[in-house]
Amino acid sequence: MSYSEIFIIGWNLNALMFVVNLVLALNVIKSNDPVEVSRAHEKLGRLKEEIDEYYPNRGLETMASYLIPFTAFYRVSFRLYEMSMFFKANQTASMFDFMIYRYEKDIQVAKTK
């Protein structure tokens, strides 16, 4: 197997994880009430602004992870595993609860550094 084949496999796995993320996001938005989605969006927007103060290049890092073979695949796979563990521990939690948990956890890590 050549390096180019390995890179192509890595990029295909990154593309698969992009599609998985997109489908997951669309299912969450479609399955919730629009009023609830707008409230959660407001709270997540405030948390995102706060986390952008600590990590200003976070969007670029995410884009770069999709360009580097296998990086987004491992990153999203770990996030899906973390999400499944969160939902096992919190049976009544929603996806927005998980997103709030992740943002708050990242903010706490940034504040302690």
N, C-alpha and C positions, 0 to 999 in steps of 0.2 A: 504494500500500500504506500503510495507516494504522499508527500506532504500536501500536495494540492487536493488529493482525495480526502485527507484528514481535515483540511480546512473546510472543504465543501460539506462534509458531514457535520462539522461544528457549526457552520452557518445555518445549515438546515435545522439542526436542533434549536438554535437560537430563534429561528423563524417559527418553529413549532411552539416555543414558549411564548413568543409574541402573540400568536393566535390564541393560545390557552388564556393568556392574560386578557385579551380583548373579549373573548367569549365569556369569561368569568365576570368581567366588568359589565358587559351588556345584560347578562342574566340577573345580576344584582340590581341594576337600574330598572329592568323590566319587571322584576318581581316585587318591587316596593312601591308604596304610595308616593306620588309626586311631591306631596307636601313634606313627607318624611325625608325624601331624598334631598329636597332643598334645605331643610334644617340641618341635615347631616353635612351637606356641602358647605354651609356657612361655617360650621364648627371645624370641619376639616380644612377649610380655607384659612382660618385663623391659625390653626396648628401648622399648616404648610408655610405660612408667612414667618412664623417663629423659627421653624426648622431651617428655612432658607437663610436666616441670619447666621446660623452656625455652619451650614453647608451650602454656600452660594453656588457651587458648581455641581450640585446633585443631578440636575437634568442632563448635563453634559456627560457625567459619569455613567448614567443609565444608557445614554445613546452609545457611548463607547463600548459598554458591555455587550451590546447587540452586534457590534462590528468585530469584536475579538472572538474568534471561534471558541465555543463551549462555555464562555463566561456567563452569558445570560441564562443558558440552560442550567448551570449549577446554581446560579443566584436565584432563579425563579423556582427551581426544584426545592431548594432549601426553604424559600418563603412559603411554598405550598405545604411542605412538611410542618413548618412552624404554625401555619394556619390550621392544619388538621389537629395538631396538639392543643391549640388554643380552643378550638371548638369542642374537643373532647373534654377539656377541663371546664368549659363554660357552655353548657348545653343550650341555654336560651339566648346566647349571644348572636348578633348579626354580623355581617361583613363590615358594617360601619364601626361596630364596637372593636373589631380586630384592627381596623385602620387607625382608629383613635389610640388604641393600645400601642401600636407600632410607632406612631408619631410621638406620643408621650415618652415612650421608652428611648427613642433616638434623641429626643430633646434632653432627657435626664443624663444620657451618656455624654452628650456634648457639654452640658453644664458642669459635669464633674471633671472634664478634661481641662 
